[in-house]
Each structure stands twice: as C-alpha cells, then as structure tokens.
Amino acid sequence: MALFEYFPNYIWNLSLAIALESGGRIGEIIDMCAPIREAAATGADAGTPAFMREWARMADKLAGLAAEDEARGRLFSAGEKLRRASLYYTTAERMQGHGHPGRKETYAKALDAFGKGLRYTGEPVRRVTIPYGGKELAALHTRAPGEGRKPVVVYCNGLDSTKELLWFSWLPNALAKRGISSLCVDQPGTGEALRLHDLPATHESERWASAWVDWLETQPDVDPKRLGMTGISLGGYYAPRAVAFEPRFAAGAVWGANHDWAEVQQRRLKREGENPVPHYWNHVMWVFGAANMDDFHAKSRGMTLDGVMERITVPFLVTHGEADRQIALDYAHRSFAQLTGTADKELKVFTPREGGVEHVGADNMSFGRDYIADWFAEKLGGHTA
C-alpha cells in the first residue's frame, strides 16, 4: 500500500499520514513518533496517552517558538508555527478516548493556536457561528478572491475530523483558486459542536446543512443559486443526504463514499475492515450520545443512503480510493448506481496509477482535492485555469 507504514498498526499510521498531508513537517513528525514506536506495538488503543504526550510536547515547543517570533514582530513566521502546533494538538487529541485526561485542554490549545495562526499568516478565513438547537454551530468561511457574489461549497466532517482538519486538507484553498468560496463546518457529532456544546450526531444531516444554507443566503458575497456540498469520510453519508433533502444545493460530491454506515458497524463488530480512531466503540457512542452499544446501534440505524440517492436531482460526483481499508469500494458503486434522479453524475475511483487509493486519499490527498475542486468549478461556474 502507498500509506506511510511507520507504526505496526493502521490507526496510528493513518493519523501520521493525515498529519503529513495536512502540512506537518517530516522532521518534527519523526521526532514525535520515534519515542512511541514501541508503544504502538501494544495495540492501537493502549499507547495513545504516550502519543498525546509526544505530539502535544512538540506543539507546545512550536507555540513557544512562535511567541519568540511574535515578540520580535515576526508574525508571518509565528503564524506558520502556530498552524503546525494546532495540527499536532488536533492529531494528539483525536487519538484519545472520550474523557481521557488532558483531552479537553489539548483541544482548547488547538483552537487557540489555529485562530491566532490564521490571523498572523493573513489567510482569508474567518470563524462564523449560527444558533442551532439552543446552542451554536461553528464553521470556517474561506472567501474566494475577487469582487461580487461567489459560489460556495459547504464542506462537512467525517466521524472524527474537525473543521480545522477540513481546512488542513487544503480543499478550501483549491476551491478559492478556482473562484469558489467554502464553509468548513463542525456539524453535530464533531468538532466544537460535540466537544463544547454536547450536540450529538443525527442521520438527518439536512437539519444542520439547511441551517447553514439559511445563513449563506444572508451573506452579500454569496451567490445563493450556486451552492454545493461535499463531505469527507463519513461525510460521504452526510453530504448526499443533505443534497437529497435540501433543494437549495445546486451540486454535491463525496470524498469517499459511505453509502451504508449502519451496515459498516455490523462489519466492524466482525472485525472486517480497519477502524479510523483508537477506542472506536467508546468514540462512536460519544458521537451519537448513546448510553450503551444497543443505544448506539439504534441511533445510527438510519445511516444508510438506500432510498436517498434516488432523490438527488442535481449534478453529483462520487469519489473513492481503490484500496480503501475502512470503507469498501462497493459502497461507491452502490451510491453511483442509485443516482437515478440525475443525468449529470460521475464516479471517480482513484487507482495506483495516480494515487489517493487509501481512505480519503490519506496516502496522497492532492488527487482527490484537485479532482473535486475542478468538478465543482465546472458545475458551479468557477474556473479551472
């Protein structure tokens, strides 16, 4: 496989690969990983406190170095270090079980470093919030350059990502280059919505997606007739569902098909396929606000796109890696086959010829990122050159 296999288990290698693809520096990553290589051999779950210790230590060092740059007025340099610190804090935090000591504090450091880092580097990104369910949802709005109203793509998390990791996938930058703005959202069950507001996941993704469309329609720099939606990993379930039930979306795409996640859980009970994070069952029960395993399976039973894909009437793109070890390729074919309500549909499977064959392109995210950005540019009136 093309994934960088530094550790003796898939889950740790996945986190390392995502960090590399998100802008981590190989020297820093080796310095963090070398002391915990043996800990990884004890299992994906057992060594995670050591993982957090080393990755947070590097992030703390970068934050300290950034403070030295800041004191000298070197804010661009400080911002670059803070962005990497945020990435490492985020990677450390997502590897821990719910309630693990230090997890809450590490997440707070990740948010602080990310926000300050973006301010210092001058990225065209702003944090926005909307009321939802008596609480709030947060997102990162990246505006495409130029005057006038722009098309916007709403970009949602998978099971265990955050809006910051969505931004670090560099899809917002690729879209902006093509004249399309984006909105990276922490939907219920992810990021701030889960960690700060205890908002659990729901299979009815149109609920929160429509709330963001309502907000977008109030923005003077948004063209409400050119809204798209995409999602990564489990977002491959959330995005199609939202596009199917929210008629204001003009196009949709998935970065990794996730046609029947309820069925995936039954496969994982049988140890078929790889898990995305350590402490997996603990994590999914937290995400869905479930009291126990029976409650989790009941709450996630609706996570299937059977009977949903047929409702989509707008252009839609399904992408998947040929060697995805988490979500079987046949789910991409199922989603595509059920797109009977639109004539404008496409299935793109990434093969070893190009790369991006692992789950959501963890081996090389550039191919998925560029393909999806080009496709949205063609469908929403952006540009590809």
Order of alpha helices (4+ residues) and beta strands (2+ residues): alpha-alpha-alpha-alpha-alpha-alpha-beta-beta-beta-alpha-alpha-beta-alpha-alpha-beta-alpha-beta-alpha-alpha-alpha-beta-alpha-beta-alpha
